[in-house]
Amino acid sequence: MELKKNLAISDTGFVFDANSGESYSLNPIGLEILNYLKQGLKDDEIREKIMEKYDVDASTFDLVYFDFIRTLQQFDLFEKS
């Protein structure tokens, strides 16, 4: 999945979708994940990076990460295929 190209993402976790006019706020880890997605990293690459940096096991990461991805999908922040 690829994030919309017109998303404005600030260093403080503020996200603005120019298409819809909606804005969102992310915590630091959400921002980190969103930046990894923007760089084009795949799910397993993101899992590896987060697990190296934070004290989290794979099953907990997967549960929280894929919930976050579903939320991004609900907010229509990914490009249409």
Z-matrix of the N, CA and C atoms (Angstrom, degrees):
N
C 1 1.444
C 2 1.520 1 109.74
N 3 1.296 2 114.45 1 141.11
C 4 1.451 3 120.10 2 -178.65
C 5 1.528 4 109.05 3 -117.46
N 6 1.319 5 115.82 4 132.13
C 7 1.454 6 120.22 5 176.85
C 8 1.518 7 110.18 6 -66.50
N 9 1.317 8 116.80 7 152.10
C 10 1.456 9 120.32 8 175.39
C 11 1.518 10 109.22 9 -58.20
N 12 1.301 11 115.90 10 141.26
C 13 1.453 12 121.27 11 -177.35
C 14 1.525 13 112.75 12 -72.22
N 15 1.321 14 116.81 13 -24.86
C 16 1.460 15 119.38 14 -175.23
C 17 1.530 16 113.53 15 -92.33
N 18 1.336 17 117.62 16 13.57
C 19 1.456 18 119.81 17 175.99
C 20 1.523 19 108.96 18 -73.95
N 21 1.329 20 115.49 19 131.54
C 22 1.456 21 120.76 20 173.80
C 23 1.527 22 106.69 21 -99.29
N 24 1.317 23 116.07 22 123.36
C 25 1.459 24 121.32 23 -176.59
C 26 1.523 25 107.98 24 -122.91
N 27 1.327 26 116.57 25 118.57
C 28 1.463 27 120.02 26 179.78
C 29 1.522 28 110.31 27 -88.68
N 30 1.314 29 115.71 28 164.92
C 31 1.464 30 121.50 29 178.31
C 32 1.524 31 112.32 30 -68.40
N 33 1.325 32 117.00 31 -15.34
C 34 1.467 33 120.90 32 -178.86
C 35 1.521 34 112.83 33 -95.57
N 36 1.352 35 117.69 34 0.12
C 37 1.458 36 120.87 35 177.22
C 38 1.511 37 114.56 36 97.74
N 39 1.323 38 117.38 37 10.17
C 40 1.460 39 121.38 38 176.45
C 41 1.519 40 108.20 39 -85.62
N 42 1.343 41 116.51 40 127.77
C 43 1.464 42 122.10 41 -178.72
C 44 1.516 43 108.04 42 -120.58
N 45 1.333 44 116.41 43 129.85
C 46 1.460 45 121.62 44 178.97
C 47 1.512 46 109.18 45 -122.65
N 48 1.344 47 115.95 46 126.93
C 49 1.462 48 122.91 47 176.80
C 50 1.523 49 107.08 48 -98.87
N 51 1.327 50 116.84 49 106.86
C 52 1.464 51 121.36 50 -176.58
C 53 1.525 52 112.40 51 -65.39
N 54 1.335 53 118.17 52 -27.30
C 55 1.464 54 120.33 53 179.45
C 56 1.513 55 112.13 54 -67.32
N 57 1.320 56 116.25 55 -45.85
C 58 1.462 57 119.86 56 -175.10
C 59 1.525 58 113.03 57 -96.89
N 60 1.328 59 117.04 58 -19.36
C 61 1.458 60 120.83 59 -175.25
C 62 1.521 61 112.76 60 81.79
N 63 1.325 62 116.47 61 3.42
C 64 1.469 63 121.00 62 -179.14
C 65 1.520 64 110.24 63 -82.14
N 66 1.320 65 114.89 64 151.20
C 67 1.461 66 120.09 65 175.04
C 68 1.518 67 109.18 66 -131.50
N 69 1.314 68 114.79 67 154.15
C 70 1.463 69 122.12 68 -175.11
C 71 1.524 70 108.58 69 -140.28
N 72 1.314 71 115.98 70 157.08
C 73 1.462 72 121.83 71 174.97
C 74 1.519 73 109.20 72 -120.44
N 75 1.323 74 116.00 73 135.97
C 76 1.458 75 121.74 74 -179.75
C 77 1.524 76 110.09 75 -117.18
N 78 1.322 77 114.71 76 150.63
C 79 1.463 78 118.46 77 171.05
C 80 1.530 79 107.51 78 -78.40
N 81 1.339 80 118.52 79 171.21
C 82 1.469 81 120.17 80 -175.60
C 83 1.536 82 114.60 81 -57.63
N 84 1.317 83 118.68 82 -37.99
C 85 1.469 84 119.29 83 -179.73
C 86 1.523 85 110.45 84 -73.38
N 87 1.320 86 118.11 85 -38.36
C 88 1.460 87 121.23 86 174.86
C 89 1.518 88 110.74 87 -59.77
N 90 1.332 89 116.28 88 -41.87
C 91 1.462 90 121.17 89 177.59
C 92 1.529 91 110.84 90 -63.26
N 93 1.319 92 115.93 91 -42.44
C 94 1.464 93 120.66 92 178.68
C 95 1.531 94 110.31 93 -60.50
N 96 1.315 95 116.98 94 -45.71
C 97 1.467 96 121.15 95 179.45
C 98 1.526 97 110.58 96 -64.60
N 99 1.320 98 117.43 97 -43.23
C 100 1.464 99 120.53 98 179.50
C 101 1.530 100 110.25 99 -61.08
N 102 1.316 101 117.55 100 -40.03
C 103 1.464 102 120.43 101 177.79
C 104 1.528 103 111.19 102 -66.09
N 105 1.333 104 117.67 103 -37.15
C 106 1.466 105 120.09 104 175.45
C 107 1.530 106 110.08 105 -63.18
N 108 1.322 107 116.82 106 -42.39
C 109 1.465 108 120.40 107 178.07
C 110 1.527 109 110.37 108 -62.61
N 111 1.321 110 116.59 109 -41.88
C 112 1.463 111 121.58 110 179.55
C 113 1.530 112 110.85 111 -62.74
N 114 1.342 113 116.70 112 -32.13
C 115 1.467 114 121.65 113 177.30
C 116 1.531 115 111.84 114 -75.97
N 117 1.333 116 117.13 115 -9.64
C 118 1.455 117 120.71 116 178.80
C 119 1.513 118 114.88 117 90.62
N 120 1.337 119 117.48 118 11.88
C 121 1.458 120 119.83 119 178.57
C 122 1.533 121 110.35 120 -66.72
N 123 1.309 122 115.67 121 146.27
C 124 1.466 123 122.51 122 178.05
C 125 1.525 124 109.68 123 -85.18
N 126 1.336 125 115.82 124 165.18
C 127 1.466 126 121.33 125 -177.32
C 128 1.525 127 112.72 126 -53.68
N 129 1.331 128 116.80 127 -45.07
C 130 1.467 129 119.06 128 -177.64
C 131 1.530 130 112.11 129 -68.70
N 132 1.328 131 117.14 130 -31.86
C 133 1.466 132 120.63 131 176.65
C 134 1.536 133 110.49 132 -68.68
N 135 1.315 134 115.78 133 -40.04
C 136 1.463 135 120.35 134 178.06
C 137 1.523 136 109.66 135 -65.99
N 138 1.335 137 116.95 136 -43.98
C 139 1.468 138 121.24 137 177.99
C 140 1.524 139 110.18 138 -55.41
N 141 1.328 140 116.60 139 -47.53
C 142 1.456 141 121.41 140 -178.02
C 143 1.540 142 110.90 141 -61.14
N 144 1.324 143 117.12 142 -45.76
C 145 1.463 144 120.90 143 -179.10
C 146 1.529 145 111.70 144 -63.31
N 147 1.328 146 116.57 145 -44.50
C 148 1.471 147 120.23 146 -178.23
C 149 1.525 148 110.35 147 -68.52
N 150 1.321 149 117.39 148 -40.58
C 151 1.467 150 120.33 149 -179.36
C 152 1.522 151 111.55 150 -68.29
N 153 1.338 152 117.62 151 -30.25
C 154 1.460 153 120.31 152 175.75
C 155 1.529 154 111.40 153 -69.10
N 156 1.311 155 115.58 154 -36.28
C 157 1.463 156 121.14 155 -172.89
C 158 1.529 157 113.19 156 -87.84
N 159 1.331 158 117.60 157 -33.65
C 160 1.459 159 122.09 158 -174.31
C 161 1.532 160 110.70 159 -120.93
N 162 1.301 161 115.62 160 157.20
C 163 1.464 162 121.95 161 179.10
C 164 1.529 163 109.40 162 -84.33
N 165 1.334 164 115.68 163 83.06
C 166 1.462 165 121.21 164 -178.62
C 167 1.523 166 108.44 165 -143.05
N 168 1.338 167 115.97 166 140.88
C 169 1.468 168 119.44 167 177.49
C 170 1.530 169 109.48 168 -89.77
N 171 1.315 170 115.74 169 165.19
C 172 1.466 171 121.63 170 -173.89
C 173 1.525 172 112.75 171 -61.00
N 174 1.321 173 118.29 172 -42.04
C 175 1.468 174 119.57 173 -177.10
C 176 1.531 175 111.03 174 -67.92
N 177 1.327 176 117.15 175 -39.32
C 178 1.468 177 119.41 176 177.55
C 179 1.517 178 110.56 177 -67.12
N 180 1.337 179 116.09 178 -42.99
C 181 1.462 180 119.38 179 177.16
C 182 1.518 181 110.49 180 -57.01
N 183 1.341 182 116.57 181 -50.42
C 184 1.464 183 120.43 182 -177.76
C 185 1.525 184 111.75 183 -58.02
N 186 1.307 185 117.08 184 -43.44
C 187 1.460 186 121.18 185 -179.51
C 188 1.523 187 110.83 186 -59.53
N 189 1.316 188 116.50 187 -50.41
C 190 1.466 189 120.96 188 -176.76
C 191 1.529 190 111.09 189 -73.43
N 192 1.316 191 116.76 190 -42.24
C 193 1.467 192 120.95 191 -177.97
C 194 1.525 193 111.85 192 -61.80
N 195 1.327 194 117.21 193 -48.56
C 196 1.462 195 118.60 194 -176.88
C 197 1.528 196 112.00 195 -72.30
N 198 1.320 197 117.68 196 -24.67
C 199 1.461 198 120.65 197 170.81
C 200 1.532 199 109.39 198 -66.55
N 201 1.318 200 116.84 199 -42.31
C 202 1.466 201 122.15 200 176.99
C 203 1.531 202 110.44 201 -61.68
N 204 1.333 203 117.01 202 -44.01
C 205 1.471 204 121.43 203 178.89
C 206 1.526 205 110.55 204 -61.45
N 207 1.339 206 117.18 205 -42.64
C 208 1.475 207 120.38 206 177.79
C 209 1.531 208 110.65 207 -61.79
N 210 1.311 209 116.73 208 -37.56
C 211 1.466 210 120.24 209 178.01
C 212 1.527 211 110.30 210 -64.88
N 213 1.323 212 117.12 211 -43.65
C 214 1.463 213 120.21 212 176.89
C 215 1.525 214 110.80 213 -60.86
N 216 1.328 215 116.84 214 -38.42
C 217 1.470 216 120.81 215 177.80
C 218 1.527 217 110.57 216 -65.60
N 219 1.328 218 116.93 217 -42.16
C 220 1.465 219 120.51 218 179.20
C 221 1.521 220 111.08 219 -61.73
N 222 1.322 221 116.87 220 -35.30
C 223 1.461 222 121.07 221 178.39
C 224 1.522 223 112.20 222 -83.47
N 225 1.343 224 116.65 223 3.77
C 226 1.466 225 123.58 224 176.08
C 227 1.530 226 111.65 225 58.98
N 228 1.326 227 116.70 226 47.52
C 229 1.459 228 121.10 227 -177.73
C 230 1.529 229 113.77 228 -98.48
N 231 1.330 230 116.90 229 3.70
C 232 1.453 231 121.16 230 177.55
C 233 1.520 232 109.61 231 -106.14
N 234 1.334 233 115.83 232 151.10
C 235 1.470 234 121.25 233 174.95
C 236 1.522 235 109.03 234 -63.69
N 237 1.295 236 115.60 235 147.41
C 238 1.467 237 121.17 236 174.68
C 239 1.516 238 109.26 237 -75.54
N 240 1.320 239 116.09 238 140.02
C 241 1.483 240 119.88 239 -180.00
C 242 1.495 241 111.15 240 -82.11
